[in-house]
Amino acid sequence: MNFLKIKNFLLVFLIIFSYLISVVKTYAVDITADRTISSSSDGDQYNIKTNNDIDVIVTNNSTLERNQKIFNVSAASLTGSSITIHLGSSVIAETNSIFSNGAELTITNTGTIEATNSKAINVSNSDGVSITNNNNGVIKSNNNTILGDAGTGADNVTIDNSGEIYTTATGTESSAIVFANNDTGNTITNNSGGEIYSSGSESTIVLGVSSTLTNSGSIKNNKSVTNKAIQLKGNNNTVTLKDAGIVVGKIRSGNGTTGNKLRFNHGVGRAYYYDISGDFTLEDLDGNQVVKGSAGSVGQGGSETIDEMLSYKSINLRNFLNRYENSNLLNHEGGWGELYSSLLKRSEGSNSLAMEYNLINIGANLIYPLENSNFIMMFEGGVQDFAKDYTITYQNISGGINIPENDKFFNLDTFVTGGITLKDGKRTVLTNTETSGTIDSNSNFQTYDIQIGAKKNNFKIIPDIGFTSSMSVTPTYDESKFYSWRNRVVGNLSIYLSDNYLIRDDKKEKLNLNWALDLRSAIGDDEQTYSINGTTATYKQDNDLKREISLSANMNYEKYIYENSMIGFAYYGLLSSQNTLSLGGNAFYKMNF
């Protein structure tokens, strides 16, 4: 009986001893020189603890698995070592897949770093760790994913992400990246296409002290937009939101913190609204006006460019009347009609905050002679497409009178027109209050305008001289989200020189060229009161946007096809000091009717 017990005991002892030997042999792999791991392993721990400047590469679709600390870099004095995981390869542990305890380490990932429980990368007690997560790279855990808040913390950590960093945890340890209150000098850059997200009650990203976060990708708390996406625990942190990057969830600085900055670099005219809490210094690096009461800004293009649109409408009208005047078919008896289309492009002006846009329009001009005047009708529709996800579609109808050699006004050619423009606006607003990170804001509004002009026709080499005065009134403007303004009144005064050169004139056809130099200035109040989400602000248009010098040129060709009718076409070009270039064409028809 006793013999059997002794025998069984010895057998169990031998089994345990053999297992322990295998564990020691399998689990402890010291790396003292550069190493490439190109095959999968289950249970090996790779220790970098004695030598500097060691490069470890995991490649060939290898999968390294262990319960904890697959890569263990535990010597605080180590510098210059690196761990690189190639596309298709994985490092998977229950906890602390890569553990750095004080060392200076570079981690570059294009594969997968995963913790099935917690801490895919633990940089506690470290100083100077660099983590680069490339496109296609994934760093994930079911707890805090990148941890730097244990022990004495982590300083001067750099995280550069172009792939995915996320946690699937939903509880109290559910941050994708978390640093302690006193962790300092850390830098997080989330590039365009990079995704950092969480699904729990904790903040997606937590910063400590004197650290920076720059986002051009997406940072999301997928649990709720009322949860925190970004939290600043300490002082003197800087968060910069760039380009078309999005944030979902609140942005918060801790109670009693100071020196925290929230900067915006979305581009001139980009609309945004962020729900923030705590003490922040707000700054827009593009010069856009930031409205507090959370943080919001909106491109003023819909109101800012009204005076420009008025000016281009005046130039179009004057060119139309000039073509009619220079075509003397049937001594100006009968009606005249033309169709036209043009493309105008304005470039962005960073100093004046001029918003870039393209304007595409199509329209028709009609004129019919009366006893001592001409009746005018104009129709136009178009799209004003701004660069930062903002579009205005419009339709205009105008009518008026043209009086050649008006004997009641110094024998000048005069005109007066009035019209209404119906506009539909749509802009995309970057916001952390929606699960998509953006929201569409729509508007419907009307603009009323009146134009008055006069011209003195001169002979020979002396150019004609004239002026145009115009005014536009927009009674009210409300967007479906965030933005509104009231009673926008805009006026223009233009003085211009023009001349016409007849190149060919016979019974069958006519060709002429003309040019015009236009000097325009906006007149009246240049301040606009508006509100973002109920917070009132005032926008003052830059002086450079209120003045414009335009040079336009036309080539007009017409051909008589019947005894009482004519067809023709015209090419049109314009350059202006507002960095605009316009090209257009007209096709016109005149007959005695």
C-alpha positions in Angstrom: 0.0 0.0 0.0 2.7 2.4 1.1 4.8 1.3 -1.9 2.0 2.2 -4.3 1.6 5.6 -2.7 5.3 6.3 -3.0 5.3 5.2 -6.6 2.3 7.4 -7.5 3.9 10.3 -5.7 7.1 9.9 -7.6 5.2 9.7 -10.9 3.3 12.9 -10.2 6.5 14.6 -9.1 8.2 13.6 -12.4 5.3 14.9 -14.4 5.3 18.2 -12.7 9.1 18.5 -12.8 9.1 17.8 -16.5 6.3 20.3 -17.1 8.2 23.0 -15.1 11.4 22.3 -17.1 9.4 22.6 -20.4 7.8 25.8 -19.1 11.2 27.3 -18.3 12.5 26.2 -21.6 9.5 27.4 -23.6 8.6 30.6 -21.8 11.9 32.3 -21.3 13.5 33.5 -24.5 16.1 36.2 -23.9 16.9 38.4 -27.0 20.4 39.8 -26.9 20.8 40.5 -30.6 18.6 41.5 -33.6 16.0 38.8 -34.3 13.4 38.0 -36.9 10.5 35.8 -35.8 9.0 34.2 -38.9 7.0 31.3 -37.4 4.1 31.1 -34.9 4.6 30.2 -31.3 2.4 29.4 -28.3 3.7 30.3 -24.9 7.1 31.9 -25.6 8.0 35.2 -23.8 10.6 37.3 -25.4 12.7 39.3 -23.0 14.8 42.3 -24.0 16.7 43.3 -20.9 20.4 43.5 -21.4 21.4 45.1 -24.6 20.6 48.4 -26.4 19.7 48.9 -30.1 18.0 45.5 -30.6 15.5 45.2 -33.5 12.9 42.5 -33.3 10.7 41.8 -36.4 7.6 39.5 -36.4 6.8 38.5 -40.0 5.6 35.8 -42.4 2.0 35.8 -41.0 3.3 34.6 -37.7 1.0 34.5 -34.6 2.6 34.8 -31.1 0.3 33.8 -28.2 0.8 33.7 -24.5 -1.2 34.5 -21.3 0.8 37.7 -20.6 3.9 39.7 -21.6 4.8 38.2 -25.0 7.4 41.0 -25.3 8.8 42.1 -22.0 11.2 45.1 -22.0 12.0 45.5 -18.4 15.3 47.3 -18.0 14.9 51.0 -17.5 18.3 51.7 -18.9 17.6 50.2 -22.3 17.5 52.5 -25.3 17.1 52.3 -29.1 15.4 48.9 -29.3 12.4 48.3 -31.6 9.6 45.8 -32.1 8.1 45.6 -35.6 5.0 43.6 -36.5 4.4 43.1 -40.2 1.1 42.9 -42.0 -0.6 39.5 -41.4 1.3 38.8 -38.2 -0.2 39.0 -34.7 0.8 39.3 -31.1 -2.0 38.1 -28.8 -2.0 37.8 -25.0 -4.6 37.9 -22.3 -2.9 40.9 -20.8 0.2 43.1 -21.5 0.9 41.8 -25.0 3.8 44.3 -25.1 5.1 45.5 -21.7 7.7 48.2 -21.4 8.8 48.9 -17.8 10.9 52.0 -18.1 12.8 51.4 -21.4 13.0 53.6 -24.4 11.3 51.5 -27.1 9.9 51.9 -30.6 6.9 49.9 -31.6 5.8 49.8 -35.3 2.7 47.8 -36.1 1.1 46.9 -39.4 -0.4 43.7 -38.1 -2.4 43.1 -34.9 -1.5 43.7 -31.3 -4.3 42.3 -29.1 -5.1 41.7 -25.5 -8.1 39.4 -24.9 -8.4 40.8 -21.4 -6.5 44.1 -20.9 -3.6 46.3 -21.9 -2.5 45.5 -25.4 0.5 47.8 -24.8 1.5 48.8 -21.3 4.0 51.7 -21.1 3.7 52.3 -17.4 6.9 53.6 -15.8 8.4 54.4 -19.3 9.9 57.5 -20.8 10.3 58.0 -24.5 8.3 55.1 -25.9 7.2 55.6 -29.6 4.2 53.7 -31.0 3.4 53.9 -34.7 0.3 52.1 -35.9 0.3 52.1 -39.7 -2.6 51.8 -42.1 -4.1 48.2 -41.7 -2.5 48.0 -38.2 -4.9 47.1 -35.3 -4.2 47.5 -31.6 -7.1 46.3 -29.5 -8.2 44.9 -26.1 -11.2 44.1 -24.0 -10.1 46.7 -21.4 -7.8 49.7 -21.5 -5.9 49.3 -24.8 -2.8 51.5 -24.5 -2.1 52.1 -20.8 0.2 54.6 -19.2 -1.3 55.3 -15.9 0.1 52.6 -13.6 3.0 52.9 -11.1 4.8 56.2 -11.6 3.2 56.8 -15.0 4.5 57.3 -18.5 6.2 60.4 -19.9 7.1 61.6 -23.4 5.2 58.8 -25.1 4.5 59.3 -28.9 1.6 57.6 -30.5 1.1 58.0 -34.3 -1.9 56.2 -35.6 -3.1 55.6 -39.2 -4.9 52.3 -38.4 -7.3 51.2 -35.6 -6.8 51.5 -31.9 -9.9 50.5 -29.9 -11.4 48.7 -27.0 -14.5 46.5 -26.8 -14.9 47.0 -23.0 -18.0 48.6 -21.7 -17.2 49.0 -18.0 -15.0 51.3 -15.9 -11.7 50.4 -17.8 -12.7 51.1 -21.3 -10.3 53.7 -22.7 -8.5 53.2 -26.0 -5.6 55.3 -24.7 -5.2 56.4 -21.1 -2.6 58.4 -19.2 -2.4 59.4 -15.6 -3.0 62.8 -14.1 0.7 63.6 -13.9 1.9 61.8 -17.0 3.6 64.6 -19.0 4.9 65.4 -22.5 2.9 62.7 -24.3 1.9 63.2 -28.0 -0.9 61.6 -29.9 -1.4 62.1 -33.6 -4.4 60.5 -35.3 -3.9 60.8 -39.0 -6.5 61.0 -41.8 -8.0 57.5 -42.0 -6.9 56.6 -38.5 -9.6 55.4 -36.1 -9.5 55.5 -32.3 -12.7 54.4 -30.6 -14.3 52.9 -27.5 -17.6 51.5 -26.4 -17.7 52.2 -22.6 -18.5 54.7 -20.0 -14.9 56.0 -19.8 -13.3 58.5 -22.1 -11.9 57.2 -25.4 -8.6 59.2 -24.9 -7.4 60.5 -21.5 -4.4 62.9 -21.3 -2.4 64.0 -18.3 -0.3 67.1 -18.2 1.4 69.2 -20.9 0.5 66.8 -23.6 -0.9 67.2 -27.2 -3.5 65.5 -29.3 -3.9 66.2 -33.0 -6.8 64.6 -34.9 -7.3 64.4 -38.6 -9.1 61.0 -38.5 -11.9 59.9 -36.2 -12.1 59.7 -32.4 -15.3 58.1 -31.2 -17.1 57.1 -28.0 -19.6 54.7 -29.6 -21.6 54.2 -26.4 -23.2 57.6 -26.5 -22.5 61.1 -27.7 -23.1 62.2 -24.1 -20.0 60.2 -23.0 -16.5 61.7 -23.2 -14.4 61.2 -26.3 -11.5 63.3 -25.1 -10.6 64.1 -21.4 -7.8 66.3 -20.1 -7.1 65.4 -16.5 -4.3 67.9 -15.9 -3.1 71.4 -17.0 -1.5 72.8 -20.2 -2.7 70.3 -22.7 -3.4 71.2 -26.3 -6.0 69.5 -28.5 -6.0 70.3 -32.2 -8.9 69.2 -34.5 -7.7 69.3 -38.1 -9.0 68.9 -41.7 -12.1 66.8 -42.0 -11.3 64.8 -38.8 -14.3 64.0 -36.6 -15.0 63.5 -32.9 -18.0 61.8 -31.4 -18.5 62.4 -27.7 -17.8 65.3 -25.4 -14.5 67.1 -25.0 -13.8 67.9 -21.4 -11.1 69.4 -19.3 -11.0 68.4 -15.6 -12.4 70.6 -12.8 -9.9 73.2 -11.7 -7.5 72.7 -14.6 -5.8 75.6 -16.3 -3.9 76.3 -19.5 -5.8 73.7 -21.7 -6.2 74.8 -25.3 -8.7 73.6 -27.9 -7.5 74.5 -31.4 -9.3 74.2 -34.8 -7.6 73.7 -38.1 -10.4 72.6 -40.3 -9.8 75.1 -43.1 -11.2 78.5 -44.0 -15.0 78.5 -43.9 -15.5 75.0 -42.4 -18.6 74.8 -40.2 -18.2 73.0 -36.9 -20.0 72.8 -33.5 -18.5 70.9 -30.5 -20.1 70.2 -27.1 -17.3 71.0 -24.6 -17.1 71.4 -20.9 -14.4 72.8 -18.6 -12.0 75.7 -19.0 -10.5 75.9 -22.5 -8.8 78.6 -24.5 -10.4 78.4 -28.0 -8.4 79.2 -31.1 -9.0 78.8 -34.8 -5.7 78.4 -36.7 -7.3 79.4 -40.0 -8.7 82.7 -38.6 -12.3 81.7 -38.6 -14.4 83.3 -35.8 -15.0 80.9 -32.9 -18.2 81.4 -30.9 -18.1 80.3 -27.3 -21.1 78.6 -25.6 -19.4 75.3 -26.5 -17.3 75.9 -29.6 -18.7 76.7 -33.0 -17.8 78.4 -36.2 -19.5 78.8 -39.6 -18.4 80.0 -43.0 -20.1 83.2 -43.9 -20.1 82.5 -47.6 -23.8 82.7 -48.1 -24.0 86.2 -46.7 -20.4 87.3 -47.4 -20.6 86.9 -51.2 -24.0 88.6 -51.7 -22.3 91.8 -52.8 -20.1 89.9 -55.3 -23.1 88.1 -56.7 -24.8 91.5 -57.2 -21.8 92.7 -59.0 -21.6 89.8 -61.4 -25.3 90.2 -62.1 -24.8 93.9 -62.9 -21.9 93.0 -65.3 -24.1 90.4 -67.0 -26.9 92.9 -67.4 -24.6 95.6 -68.8 -23.1 93.1 -71.3 -26.5 92.1 -72.4 -27.6 95.7 -73.1 -24.3 96.4 -74.8 -24.9 93.5 -77.2 -28.4 94.7 -78.0 -27.2 98.3 -78.5 -24.4 97.3 -80.9 -26.7 95.1 -83.0 -28.8 97.5 -85.1 -30.9 94.9 -87.0 -34.1 96.6 -88.1 -33.1 99.7 -86.2 -33.8 97.9 -82.9 -37.3 96.9 -83.8 -38.5 93.5 -82.6 -37.5 91.4 -79.6 -34.2 90.0 -78.7 -33.4 86.9 -76.6 -30.3 85.1 -75.5 -29.4 82.0 -73.5 -26.1 82.0 -71.6 -24.1 79.8 -69.3 -20.9 80.6 -67.3 -18.5 79.1 -64.9 -16.9 81.3 -62.2 -14.2 80.2 -59.8 -13.0 82.1 -56.7 -9.9 81.0 -54.9 -9.5 81.0 -51.2 -8.1 84.0 -49.4 -6.5 83.0 -46.1 -5.9 86.6 -45.0 -9.3 87.9 -45.8 -11.1 84.6 -45.0 -12.5 84.6 -48.6 -14.2 81.3 -49.1 -13.3 79.3 -52.2 -16.2 78.5 -54.4 -17.3 77.5 -58.0 -20.4 79.2 -59.5 -22.2 77.4 -62.4 -25.2 79.1 -63.9 -27.5 79.1 -66.8 -30.0 81.8 -67.8 -32.0 83.7 -70.4 -32.2 87.5 -71.1 -35.1 89.0 -73.0 -35.6 92.5 -74.2 -38.5 94.1 -76.1 -38.6 97.7 -77.4 -41.4 100.0 -76.3 -42.2 103.5 -77.4 -39.2 105.3 -75.7 -37.7 102.4 -73.7 -37.0 98.7 -73.6 -38.7 96.2 -71.4 -36.2 93.7 -69.8 -36.8 90.2 -68.3 -34.0 88.0 -66.9 -34.1 84.4 -65.6 -31.2 82.6 -64.0 -30.5 79.5 -62.1 -27.3 78.2 -60.7 -25.2 76.4 -58.0 -22.7 78.2 -55.8 -20.5 75.3 -54.5 -18.2 76.3 -51.6 -15.1 74.3 -50.9 -16.0 73.2 -47.3 -19.1 71.2 -47.9 -21.5 74.1 -48.4 -23.7 74.5 -51.4 -26.3 77.1 -52.4 -28.8 76.4 -55.2 -30.7 79.4 -56.5 -33.3 80.6 -59.0 -33.7 84.3 -59.9 -36.3 86.3 -61.9 -35.9 90.0 -62.6 -37.6 92.6 -64.7 -37.1 96.3 -65.5 -36.7 99.1 -68.0 -33.9 100.3 -70.1 -34.1 103.9 -71.5 -31.5 104.7 -74.2 -30.4 108.4 -74.2 -32.8 109.3 -71.3 -33.7 112.9 -71.9 -34.8 113.2 -68.2 -31.3 112.1 -67.0 -28.7 114.0 -69.0 -29.3 112.0 -72.2 -27.6 109.0 -70.5 -28.4 105.3 -71.2 -30.2 104.2 -68.0 -31.7 101.1 -66.6 -33.5 100.0 -63.5 -34.4 96.4 -62.6 -35.7 94.5 -59.6 -35.8 90.9 -58.8 -36.2 88.1 -56.3 -33.8 85.1 -55.8 -35.0 81.9 -54.1 -32.1 80.0 -52.4 -31.7 76.6 -51.0 -28.6 76.0 -48.9 -27.0 72.8 -47.5 -23.8 72.6 -45.5 -22.2 69.7 -43.6 -21.2 70.6 -40.0 -18.5 68.8 -38.1 -20.0 68.0 -34.7 -19.4 65.7 -31.7 -23.1 65.7 -30.9 -24.0 63.1 -33.6 -22.9 59.5 -34.0 -21.6 60.2 -37.5 -19.5 63.1 -36.4 -21.2 65.3 -39.0 -24.7 66.7 -39.6 -26.4 68.3 -42.6 -27.9 71.7 -42.0 -30.4 73.0 -44.5 -31.8 76.5 -45.3 -34.4 78.1 -47.5 -34.4 81.9 -47.9 -35.2 84.7 -50.3 -33.1 87.7 -51.4 -34.6 90.8 -53.0 -32.5 93.2 -55.1 -32.7 96.4 -57.2 -30.2 97.7 -59.7 -29.9 101.2 -61.2 -27.4 102.2 -63.8 -26.4 104.9 -66.2 -23.8 105.2 -69.0 -22.4 108.0 -71.1 -21.6 106.9 -74.6 -18.5 108.5 -76.0 -17.1 108.5 -79.5 -13.8 107.5 -81.1 -11.0 106.6 -78.7 -12.7 107.9 -75.5 -14.2 104.9 -73.6 -17.8 105.0 -72.4 -18.2 105.7 -68.7 -21.0 104.6 -66.4 -22.0 103.6 -62.9 -24.2 101.0 -61.3 -25.8 101.1 -57.9 -27.4 98.0 -56.4 -28.9 96.8 -53.2 -29.9 93.4 -51.8 -32.1 92.6 -48.8 -32.3 89.2 -47.1 -35.0 89.6 -44.3 -34.3 86.4 -42.4 -32.1 83.3 -42.5 -32.4 80.1 -40.5 -30.6 76.8 -40.9 -32.1 73.6 -39.6 -29.1 73.2 -37.2 -27.1 75.7 -35.2 -26.9 78.8 -37.4 -29.1 81.9 -38.1 -29.0 85.6 -38.9 -31.4 88.5 -39.6 -32.0 91.3 -42.0 -28.8 91.3 -44.1 -28.7 94.5 -46.3 -25.9 94.8 -48.8 -25.2 97.6 -51.2 -22.8 98.1 -54.1 -21.6 101.2 -56.0 -19.7 100.5 -59.3 -18.0 102.9 -61.7 -16.8 101.4 -65.0 -15.2 102.2 -68.3 -16.0 100.3 -71.4 -15.4 100.4 -75.1 -16.5 98.5 -78.2 -14.5 97.7 -81.4 -16.3 96.8 -84.6 -14.1 94.2 -86.4 -16.5 93.2 -89.2 -19.8 94.7 -90.3 -21.6 93.9 -93.6 -25.1 92.8 -94.7 -24.6 89.2 -93.6 -22.6 89.2 -90.4 -21.0 91.3 -87.7 -18.1 90.8 -85.3 -17.2 93.1 -82.5 -15.0 93.1 -79.4 -15.6 95.0 -76.2 -14.0 95.4 -72.8 -15.0 96.8 -69.4 -13.0 97.9 -66.3 -15.2 97.9 -63.3 -14.4 99.3 -59.8 -16.8 98.2 -57.2 -17.2 99.0 -53.5 -19.7 97.6 -51.0 -21.5 100.4 -49.2 -23.5 100.4 -46.0 -23.2 98.4 -42.8 -20.6 95.7 -43.1 -21.4 94.0 -39.7 -23.7 91.1 -39.4 -25.2 89.8 -36.1 -25.7 86.0 -36.1 -26.0 83.2 -33.7 -24.7 79.6 -33.3 -26.8 77.3 -31.2 -28.4 80.4 -29.5 -25.1 82.2 -28.8 -24.9 85.6 -30.4 -21.8 86.9 -32.2 -21.0 89.6 -34.7 -19.2 89.1 -38.0 -17.4 92.0 -39.7 -16.5 91.6 -43.4 -12.9 92.1 -44.2 -12.2 95.3 -46.1 -10.5 93.4 -48.9 -13.8 91.6 -49.6 -15.7 94.8 -49.9 -13.7 96.2 -52.8 -13.2 94.6 -56.2 -11.6 95.5 -59.5 -12.9 93.5 -62.5 -11.7 93.4 -66.1 -14.0 91.7 -68.6 -13.8 91.1 -72.3 -16.4 89.9 -74.8 -16.3 88.7 -78.4 -19.7 88.9 -80.1 -20.5 87.4 -83.5 -23.9 87.6 -85.2 -25.2 86.4 -88.6 -28.3 87.4 -90.4 -30.2 84.3 -91.5 -33.5 85.8 -92.8 -34.7 89.3 -93.7 -36.0 90.0 -90.2 -34.0 87.7 -87.9 -30.5 87.0 -86.7 -28.6 84.5 -84.6 -25.3 84.9 -82.9 -23.0 83.8 -80.1 -20.6 85.5 -77.7 -17.6 84.5 -75.6 -17.0 86.1 -72.2 -14.1 86.2 -69.8 -13.6 88.0 -66.5 -10.7 88.4 -64.0 -11.0 90.2 -60.7 -9.0 91.3 -57.7 -11.1 88.8 -55.6 -9.1 86.0 -57.1 -12.0 85.1 -59.4 -11.9 83.8 -63.0 -15.0 83.5 -65.0 -15.6 82.1 -68.5 -18.9 82.0 -70.2 -20.8 81.8 -73.5 -24.0 83.2 -75.0 -26.2 82.1 -77.8 -28.8 84.7 -78.9 -31.6 85.1 -81.4 -33.3 88.3 -82.6 -36.3 88.7 -84.7 -39.0 91.2 -85.4 -42.0 90.1 -83.4 
